[in-house]
Amino acid sequence: MSASCTNRALHCTAGVQDCWSSGGAEYARESAVEAGIDMCFVGFIPKPQVMIDDQNVSAWRRLLQVHPNRCDKQSVQSYRDQMHPTL
């Protein structure tokens, strides 16, 4: 499954997704358009430089960090499995 197909499937099943980039919101949008996945996102934002939260990002529940070059090796089910591992 291609990255764009996987992202489209996630869009239909995974809820709200924002696309962000350290290059800024417009660069994030342009990159998503170029990849054909812009319709998958509700917003395009600059990548934050400071986040204030009482919990470390690595401890966030139901959050996966996936490099774009690895998206084609995943499926919607594999993402679900990673977010909700069997105890």
C-alpha positions as semicolon CSV with decimal commas, in nm:
position;residue;x (nm);y (nm);z (nm)
1;M;0,000;0,000;0,000
2;S;0,143;0,341;-0,092
3;A;0,191;0,617;0,163
4;S;-0,093;0,816;0,011
5;C;-0,330;0,517;0,021
6;T;-0,240;0,442;0,381
7;N;-0,286;0,805;0,479
8;R;-0,623;0,823;0,301
9;A;-0,734;0,510;0,487
10;L;-0,615;0,659;0,817
11;H;-0,804;0,978;0,737
12;C;-1,124;0,778;0,716
13;T;-1,065;0,585;1,037
14;A;-0,822;0,763;1,267
15;G;-0,984;1,098;1,336
16;V;-0,826;1,442;1,316
17;Q;-0,490;1,476;1,146
18;D;-0,283;1,791;1,105
19;C;0,014;1,815;0,873
20;W;0,309;2,009;1,008
21;S;0,655;2,103;0,893
22;S;0,951;2,292;1,031
23;G;0,935;2,470;0,694
24;G;0,605;2,627;0,796
25;A;0,237;2,579;0,730
26;E;0,249;2,665;0,360
27;Y;0,536;2,422;0,301
28;A;0,342;2,152;0,485
29;R;0,039;2,214;0,262
30;E;0,245;2,219;-0,057
31;S;0,420;1,895;0,041
32;A;0,087;1,725;0,112
33;V;-0,055;1,847;-0,221
34;E;0,255;1,716;-0,401
35;A;0,210;1,377;-0,232
36;G;-0,162;1,374;-0,316
37;I;-0,269;1,349;0,048
38;D;-0,376;1,707;0,125
39;M;-0,742;1,601;0,161
40;C;-0,640;1,385;0,458
41;F;-0,566;1,680;0,686
42;V;-0,786;1,928;0,866
43;G;-0,503;2,177;0,903
44;F;-0,151;2,271;0,799
45;I;0,064;2,419;1,070
46;P;0,426;2,503;1,140
47;K;0,601;2,243;1,354
48;P;0,607;2,373;1,709
49;Q;0,936;2,480;1,860
50;V;0,807;2,476;2,216
51;M;0,527;2,263;2,357
52;I;0,402;2,310;2,708
53;D;0,238;2,000;2,844
54;D;0,238;1,817;3,175
55;Q;0,325;1,490;3,002
56;N;0,626;1,394;2,791
57;V;0,533;1,344;2,426
58;S;0,676;0,991;2,437
59;A;0,414;0,908;2,702
60;W;0,116;1,033;2,500
61;R;-0,145;0,762;2,451
62;R;-0,250;0,668;2,100
63;L;0,030;0,869;1,938
64;L;0,262;0,719;1,679
65;Q;0,556;0,886;1,515
66;V;0,601;0,750;1,164
67;H;0,864;0,869;0,918
68;P;0,705;0,942;0,577
69;N;0,946;0,703;0,406
70;R;0,810;0,417;0,618
71;C;0,439;0,473;0,553
72;D;0,425;0,229;0,263
73;K;0,537;-0,052;0,493
74;Q;0,235;-0,004;0,720
75;S;-0,136;-0,066;0,704
76;V;-0,425;0,088;0,893
77;Q;-0,443;-0,231;1,100
78;S;-0,073;-0,220;1,184
79;Y;-0,113;0,136;1,313
80;R;-0,413;0,029;1,520
81;D;-0,216;-0,262;1,661
82;Q;0,067;-0,030;1,761
83;M;-0,170;0,216;1,928
84;H;-0,360;-0,054;2,117
85;P;-0,113;-0,335;2,190
86;T;-0,245;-0,653;2,342
87;L;-0,173;-0,667;2,712
